[in-house]
């Protein structure tokens, strides 16, 4: 099963709450904000059976009205993905600036609602080619399966646990494209504010396997 295909399902789910706070100034109505990369140490990922690459950056540019003045805002976000090919689980980590101007959040990701935040992040994953090949899938009938609190970057973070069924392309082997099947999955979604950034964490694995502890452990080892 392809990781990026599973991650795309998360675009239809919510449970992320973020808020803008710290601000920065700009000249001539232009503001630039850069996040610091967040990632799982390669040794920790490898020990848990996951493979991934260094975080890659992408820049979001948008016009924004600040006190009646049109401002140009640029926000650089970093994203990284990790996959365990043996059990089909994956973890997605993104760091985006938690910036505001005139008391208003100006990062379009931070200002987005729950679903839009995840959707926009995963669109960038597709555009940047992070996570390899996959197929588009849609999620429906998302059910809340509670939450679990873990310590991430020194903060107690509530990780939402969701269950849904996705249409995913399953590798048939021998170079064949495979067939589309209904695959039940668990999703794990959480965010944490650290210094001047917001870190978004999204994990996923088929319900047929138990990879929750591995995903939680990787989340707890995220560095920023």
Order of alpha helices (4+ residues) and beta strands (2+ residues): alpha-beta-beta-alpha-beta-beta-beta-beta-beta-beta-alpha-alpha-beta-beta-beta-beta-alpha-beta
